[in-house]
């Protein structure tokens, strides 16, 4: 089947289902709640939805520990609710993308339970190793979430590999039977009508033969032996050839520690094109080193380098995925913007990425300007990564770090109104609602023409109306500036100039050579702009403007 690359014209929205909207009053977000908000998503200008995992799961990693790949969890409404959401999206011309998590399963998956009992053909579905002759672990790798990367199983009397939580054993993708299972999963959902997959840490699925010790000592020892492993391209090409090529679907790879050059090995549109788009982490490292838990001061120059590097390296060869928030990172206004200037900086941040070349993703609550949650105790966090992060720190310092770095801030319930529990549920919410919901909620913003929500609607509509955003070239100006991010998008017919101030301090902006502001049309701004008489102005806090030559 011919792949039409329909995703290039879309804007997508990520739903963390447990925290989106509770439709039955049990305190847990579900697909019945999603059904109630499909018109809301359509009014925002959304063309497709990516759902974080909906499958049955014990919940050791909020659904990323899957116990059954071919069902929908009862707490989310089961298959009946899923079909209702799928039909509702398709009737509105929107797409549905599932989260595919096949680097690991839950330890409660039937495959693992049979593997630990050495029941064929499941014996080698996972990566099992005996202890070394001296009784030590099979190698010195660390897990990314929970201690060392090996856990002992009393029943099998061997260790199993878990690159993430202890309850997330890694699958043995070198086993062709495991790859056959993955292809069955892909086909099952595509035959139901889903439109693609976001593939969780898919670059980890091939481990270096022999699983050697790692002599390096980064934040997680071992990662160079399994990230972009020796057979990862072979396996992705197999999935594409045997299943994905038969459907007009999209594939999105999550890829930690990936450069644009390495990304092109996956997303290059000439050749096999194993993956359509890639979620990279470099644009999320402007205030941290490798991970949100190694903080450093925010650097606009660092952010701009990442933006520009991906825009230029993939241009004409692959397609960018654009995002500033998802379920794995804290809220962007609390990171790169300003809670004091929440609305202004939220609008500026939206502009900073929505007019780049690629397919934008918006995370639930981003369009409202939701901010980080700041509990009074480390024990109030739910996330397995957060609970195990930096336990070496004193309580006060650790709590300050978690306030800044925990991805639980992106997982508090969606703030729909100023009603109890932010209108998320009529019951007891599964997780704490951010107390600022009385000021920050959708109901207050829907009818306010100056709200952040309505600004997102304007920006998305404007993006879709401009051919230059879809296919124009990209050029950054004032690269040395630590306060301004300025870029242009150009075709023969249109020239777009995007101006973003990342500071509350006034900055004198001068239009780049070849641009005359009085001769351009102001399309979008987050402050009232009077008649422009010259090609320079002094910015207001977190000001943004979008100008057009036609």
C-alpha positions in Angstrom: 0.0 0.0 0.0 1.2 3.5 -0.8 2.1 5.6 2.3 0.5 9.0 1.8 2.4 10.8 4.6 -0.9 12.3 5.8 0.7 13.0 9.1 2.8 15.9 7.6 -0.3 18.1 7.4 -1.6 17.3 10.9 -1.4 18.6 14.5 -1.6 15.8 17.1 -2.6 15.7 20.8 -1.3 13.3 23.4 -3.7 12.0 25.9 -2.5 10.5 29.2 -5.8 8.5 29.7 -5.6 8.0 33.4 -5.6 11.8 34.0 -7.7 13.2 31.1 -11.4 12.9 32.2 -13.2 10.3 34.3 -16.4 9.3 32.6 -17.9 7.0 35.2 -17.0 8.6 38.6 -14.5 6.0 39.8 -11.7 8.6 40.0 -9.7 7.2 37.0 -9.7 8.9 33.6 -11.1 6.7 30.9 -12.2 6.4 27.3 -15.8 7.4 28.1 -14.4 10.6 29.3 -12.4 11.0 26.1 -15.6 10.5 24.1 -17.1 13.5 25.9 -14.2 15.7 24.8 -13.8 14.8 21.1 -15.5 18.1 20.1 -13.2 20.0 22.3 -10.2 18.4 20.6 -11.7 19.2 17.2 -12.3 22.8 18.2 -8.7 23.1 19.0 -7.8 22.0 15.5 -6.4 18.6 16.3 -6.1 16.0 13.5 -5.1 13.0 15.6 -4.7 11.7 19.1 -1.8 9.6 20.5 -2.9 7.6 23.5 -0.4 6.6 26.1 -0.9 2.9 27.0 -4.5 1.7 27.3 -3.8 -2.0 27.8 -4.3 -4.1 30.9 -1.4 -3.4 33.3 -0.6 -3.8 37.0 0.5 -0.2 36.9 4.1 -0.4 38.0 5.0 2.2 35.4 1.6 3.8 34.8 0.7 1.4 32.0 4.0 1.0 30.4 4.2 -2.4 32.0 1.8 -4.3 29.8 0.1 -7.5 30.7 -2.0 -8.0 27.6 -1.3 -6.3 24.2 -4.6 -7.2 22.6 -7.1 -5.7 25.0 -8.1 -2.4 26.6 -7.9 -2.2 30.4 -11.3 -2.4 32.1 -10.7 0.8 34.0 -10.5 2.6 30.7 -13.8 1.1 29.5 -12.6 -2.0 27.7 -12.9 -2.6 24.0 -16.4 -1.1 23.8 -15.2 2.3 24.9 -12.2 2.0 22.6 -14.3 1.4 19.6 -16.5 4.3 20.5 -13.5 6.6 20.7 -12.0 5.2 17.5 -15.4 5.7 15.6 -15.8 9.1 17.1 -12.4 10.3 16.0 -12.8 8.9 12.5 -16.2 10.5 12.1 -14.6 13.8 12.8 -11.7 13.2 10.4 -9.2 12.6 13.1 -6.7 9.7 13.5 -5.8 7.5 16.5 -2.3 6.4 17.4 -1.6 3.7 19.9 1.4 3.4 22.2 3.5 0.3 21.2 5.7 -0.9 24.1 7.7 -3.9 23.0 11.1 -3.5 24.6 9.6 -5.0 27.7 6.4 -6.3 29.2 4.9 -6.6 32.7 6.3 -9.4 34.8 2.6 -10.4 35.1 2.3 -11.0 31.3 1.5 -14.6 30.5 4.7 -14.8 28.4 6.9 -14.0 31.4 5.0 -16.3 33.7 5.5 -19.2 31.3 9.1 -18.2 30.6 10.1 -18.3 34.2 8.7 -21.8 34.4 10.6 -22.8 31.2 7.4 -23.6 29.4 8.0 -23.9 25.6 8.0 -21.9 23.4 8.3 -19.1 25.9 11.5 -20.2 27.6 13.6 -17.6 25.7 11.1 -14.8 25.2 13.1 -12.8 27.8 16.7 -12.2 28.5 17.8 -14.7 31.2 21.3 -15.2 32.6 22.8 -17.2 35.5 24.9 -15.5 38.0 28.6 -15.2 37.2 30.8 -18.0 38.7 31.6 -15.6 41.7 27.9 -15.2 42.3 27.8 -11.6 41.0 25.3 -10.2 38.6 25.5 -11.2 34.9 26.9 -7.7 34.1 27.3 -4.3 35.6 24.5 -2.5 33.7 22.2 -0.1 35.6 18.4 0.1 35.0 17.1 3.5 34.2 14.4 3.4 36.9 15.3 1.0 39.7 18.7 -0.1 40.8 20.8 -2.6 38.8 19.5 -4.0 35.5 19.1 -7.5 36.8 16.5 -9.1 39.1 16.6 -12.6 40.5 13.8 -15.0 39.9 13.4 -17.7 42.5 11.3 -19.9 40.3 13.6 -20.1 37.3 16.8 -19.6 39.5 18.2 -17.1 37.0 18.4 -13.4 36.6 16.3 -11.5 34.1 17.2 -8.2 32.4 15.1 -5.1 33.1 16.3 -1.8 31.7 13.5 0.0 33.4 11.5 -1.1 36.5 11.9 -4.5 38.2 8.4 -5.4 37.0 9.3 -4.6 33.4 11.4 -7.5 32.1 13.0 -7.0 28.7 11.9 -9.1 25.8 14.4 -11.1 23.8 13.9 -9.6 20.4 16.6 -11.8 18.9 14.1 -14.7 19.3 12.1 -14.8 16.0 9.0 -16.0 17.9 9.0 -12.7 19.9 9.2 -10.7 16.6 6.3 -12.8 15.3 4.3 -11.8 18.4 5.1 -8.1 17.8 3.8 -8.4 14.2 0.6 -10.0 15.5 0.1 -7.1 17.8 0.7 -4.6 15.0 -1.7 -6.4 12.7 -4.4 -6.7 15.4 -4.7 -3.0 16.0 -4.3 -1.9 12.4 -7.1 -4.3 11.4 -9.3 -2.7 14.0 -8.7 0.6 12.3 -6.0 2.4 14.3 -3.8 4.8 12.3 -0.3 4.1 13.6 2.0 3.6 16.6 4.3 5.6 18.9 7.0 3.0 19.6 8.3 3.3 23.2 12.2 3.2 23.5 12.2 1.2 20.2 15.9 1.9 19.7 16.6 -0.3 22.8 15.2 -3.6 21.4 18.6 -5.0 20.1 21.2 -5.7 22.7 24.9 -6.3 22.0 25.7 -10.0 21.8 27.2 -11.3 25.0 25.8 -8.4 27.1 29.3 -7.2 28.0 30.2 -5.1 31.1 30.3 -1.4 30.5 33.5 0.3 31.5 31.9 3.7 31.4 30.1 5.2 34.3 27.4 7.6 33.1 24.0 8.1 34.7 23.1 4.6 33.5 25.9 2.1 32.8 25.2 -0.1 29.8 23.2 2.1 27.5 25.8 2.1 24.8 25.4 -1.6 24.5 21.7 -1.6 23.8 20.8 1.9 22.4 20.8 1.5 18.5 21.9 -2.1 18.9 23.4 -4.2 16.2 20.2 -5.6 14.8 17.7 -2.8 15.5 17.4 -1.8 11.8 17.0 -5.4 10.7 14.1 -5.8 13.1 12.4 -2.5 12.2 12.7 -3.3 8.5 11.1 -6.7 9.2 8.1 -5.1 11.0 7.8 -2.6 8.1 8.1 -5.3 5.4 5.9 -7.9 6.9 3.1 -5.7 8.4 3.3 -2.0 8.2 3.8 -1.7 4.5 0.3 -3.2 4.1 -1.4 -0.2 5.8 -1.4 3.5 5.4 -0.2 4.2 8.9 2.4 6.3 10.7 5.2 5.1 13.0 6.9 7.3 15.6 10.0 6.2 17.4 11.0 7.4 20.9 14.7 7.6 20.8 16.8 8.7 23.9 20.3 10.0 23.2 19.9 10.3 19.4 21.6 12.8 17.1 20.0 14.0 13.9 22.5 12.0 11.9 21.6 8.8 13.8 17.9 9.6 13.4 18.3 9.7 9.6 19.3 6.1 9.7 15.7 5.4 10.8 13.6 8.2 9.2 15.3 8.9 5.9 12.5 8.9 3.3 14.5 7.5 0.5 15.1 3.7 1.0 13.4 1.6 3.6 12.1 4.4 5.8 11.9 2.2 8.9 10.2 5.0 10.9 8.3 8.0 9.9 9.1 10.4 12.7 11.3 10.4 15.8 10.8 11.8 19.3 14.2 13.1 20.2 15.2 14.5 23.7 17.7 17.2 22.7 15.2 20.0 22.7 14.2 19.0 26.3 17.8 19.3 27.6 18.1 23.1 27.6 17.9 23.1 31.4 19.4 19.7 32.2 22.1 17.2 31.2 20.8 14.0 29.5 18.0 13.7 32.1 15.6 16.0 33.9 17.2 14.8 37.2 20.6 16.4 36.4 19.6 20.1 36.3 21.5 23.0 35.0 20.5 26.6 34.3 18.2 27.1 31.3 20.1 28.2 28.2 18.3 29.6 25.3 21.3 29.2 23.1 21.3 25.5 23.9 17.6 25.2 23.0 18.1 27.1 19.8 21.1 24.9 18.8 18.9 21.9 19.2 15.9 23.4 17.3 18.1 24.5 14.4 20.2 21.3 14.3 17.1 19.2 13.8 15.5 21.6 11.4 18.5 21.7 9.1 19.8 18.1 9.3 16.4 16.5 8.4 15.4 19.1 5.8 14.6 17.3 2.6 15.6 13.9 3.9 13.3 13.1 6.9 10.4 14.6 8.8 10.6 16.3 12.2 8.3 15.7 15.1 7.8 18.9 17.1 7.0 19.0 20.8 7.7 20.8 24.1 5.7 18.6 26.5 4.7 15.0 27.0 4.2 12.5 29.8 7.9 12.1 30.4 8.8 15.7 31.3 7.7 18.4 33.6 5.5 21.3 32.4 7.2 23.5 29.9 6.1 26.9 31.3 7.7 25.9 34.6 10.9 25.0 32.8 11.5 27.3 29.8 8.9 30.0 30.5 7.7 31.8 33.6 4.9 31.0 36.0 4.8 34.8 36.8 4.1 35.5 33.1 2.3 32.2 32.6 0.0 33.3 29.8 2.5 35.4 27.9 5.3 32.9 28.1 2.9 30.1 27.3 1.9 31.8 24.1 5.5 32.6 23.2 6.5 28.9 23.7 3.6 27.8 21.5 4.9 30.0 18.7 8.5 29.0 19.2 7.8 25.5 17.9 4.4 25.5 16.1 5.8 27.3 13.0 8.8 25.1 12.6 8.9 22.4 9.9 7.4 19.1 11.1 4.4 17.7 12.8 3.5 19.3 16.1 2.3 17.4 19.1 0.5 19.1 22.0 0.2 17.4 25.4 -3.0 17.5 27.4 -3.1 20.7 29.5 -0.3 22.3 27.6 -2.9 24.4 25.7 -4.2 25.6 29.1 -0.8 26.5 30.5 -0.8 23.9 33.3 2.3 24.2 35.5 4.4 22.0 37.7 2.9 20.4 40.9 4.7 21.1 44.1 3.7 18.7 46.9 5.1 19.0 50.4 6.6 15.6 50.6 8.6 13.3 48.3 6.3 10.4 49.3 3.3 12.0 47.5 4.8 11.3 44.1 3.4 8.2 42.3 5.8 7.7 39.4 8.3 4.8 39.8 11.2 6.9 38.2 10.5 9.8 40.6 10.2 7.5 43.7 13.7 6.1 43.0 15.4 9.3 41.9 18.2 10.7 43.9 17.5 9.1 47.2 21.0 10.0 48.2 20.0 13.7 48.7 18.7 15.2 51.9 14.9 15.4 52.0 14.7 19.2 51.4 17.1 19.1 48.5 15.5 16.0 47.0 12.0 17.6 47.2 13.2 20.8 45.5 14.7 18.6 42.7 11.5 16.6 42.3 9.5 19.8 42.1 11.6 20.8 39.2 12.2 17.4 37.5 9.4 14.9 38.2 7.3 13.8 35.3 4.4 13.5 37.7 3.9 17.2 37.1 2.6 16.2 33.7 0.4 13.5 35.0 -1.8 15.4 37.5 -5.5 15.4 36.4 -6.6 17.7 33.5 -8.0 20.9 34.8 -11.4 21.3 33.1 -13.1 23.8 35.4 -13.1 25.3 38.9 -15.5 22.7 40.2 -14.3 20.2 42.8 -11.4 18.1 41.5 -11.1 20.5 38.6 -14.1 18.8 36.9 -11.9 15.8 36.3 -14.1 13.4 38.4 -17.1 13.3 40.6 -15.4 10.7 42.7 -12.0 10.6 44.5 -9.2 11.3 41.9 -6.6 8.7 41.6 -3.9 11.3 41.9 -3.7 14.8 43.4 -5.2 17.7 41.4 -2.9 20.7 41.1 -4.3 23.3 43.5 -4.1 26.0 40.9 -7.0 24.6 39.0 -9.3 27.3 40.2 -7.3 29.8 38.2 -6.1 27.5 35.4 -8.8 25.6 33.7 -10.5 25.1 30.4 -13.9 26.5 31.3 -12.4 29.8 32.2 -10.5 30.0 28.9 -13.0 28.8 26.4 -14.9 32.1 26.3 -11.9 34.4 26.9 -10.6 35.6 23.5 -7.2 36.4 25.1 -6.7 33.1 26.8 -3.9 30.7 26.1 -6.4 28.1 24.9 -7.8 30.4 22.2 -4.2 31.4 21.3 -3.4 27.8 20.6 -6.5 27.6 18.4 -5.4 30.7 16.5 -1.9 29.5 16.1 -2.9 26.0 14.9 -5.4 27.4 12.4 -2.8 29.9 11.1 -0.2 27.2 10.8 -2.6 25.1 8.7 -3.4 28.1 6.4 0.2 28.8 5.5 1.9 26.7 2.8 5.2 28.1 3.9 5.0 26.3 7.3 4.5 22.9 5.5 7.3 23.2 3.0 9.3 26.4 3.4 13.0 26.5 4.2 14.2 27.3 7.8 16.8 29.9 8.8 17.7 31.1 12.3 18.8 34.7 13.0 20.8 36.1 16.0 22.2 32.8 17.1 24.4 34.4 19.7 21.4 36.0 21.5 20.7 34.6 24.9 17.3 36.3 24.9 15.7 36.1 21.5 14.9 33.2 19.2 14.2 34.5 15.7 13.7 32.3 12.6 12.3 32.6 9.1 10.4 30.2 6.9 10.5 30.9 3.2 9.1 29.8 -0.1 9.1 31.7 -3.4 5.6 32.9 -2.6 5.8 33.5 1.2 8.2 34.6 3.9 7.4 34.1 7.5 9.3 35.8 10.3 8.9 34.4 13.9 10.1 36.4 16.9 10.2 35.0 20.4 11.6 36.7 23.5 12.6 34.2 26.3 12.9 36.9 29.0 10.8 39.3 31.0 13.5 41.9 30.4 13.1 44.4 27.6 15.2 43.6 24.5 15.7 45.8 21.5 14.8 43.8 18.4 16.1 44.8 14.9 14.6 43.0 11.9 17.2 41.0 10.0 18.5 42.3 6.7 15.9 41.9 4.0 12.9 42.2 6.3 10.9 45.4 6.8 8.3 45.1 9.5 6.1 48.0 8.1 5.9 46.1 4.8 4.9 42.8 6.5 1.5 41.7 7.8 1.4 40.9 11.6 -0.4 37.6 11.8 -0.1 36.7 15.5 1.1 38.3 18.7 0.6 37.9 22.4 0.4 41.7 23.1 -1.5 44.4 21.3 0.7 45.9 18.6 0.1 49.4 17.3 1.0 50.7 13.9 4.5 49.7 13.1 6.6 52.5 11.7 10.1 51.0 11.8 11.8 47.7 11.7 12.8 47.6 15.4 11.0 47.5 18.7 11.5 46.8 22.4 10.1 43.6 23.5 7.6 43.2 26.4 8.0 40.2 28.8 8.0 37.0 26.8 6.7 38.7 23.7 6.2 36.9 20.4 5.2 38.0 17.0 4.7 36.3 13.6 5.0 38.4 10.4 4.3 37.5 6.8 5.4 38.7 3.4 3.3 37.7 0.5 
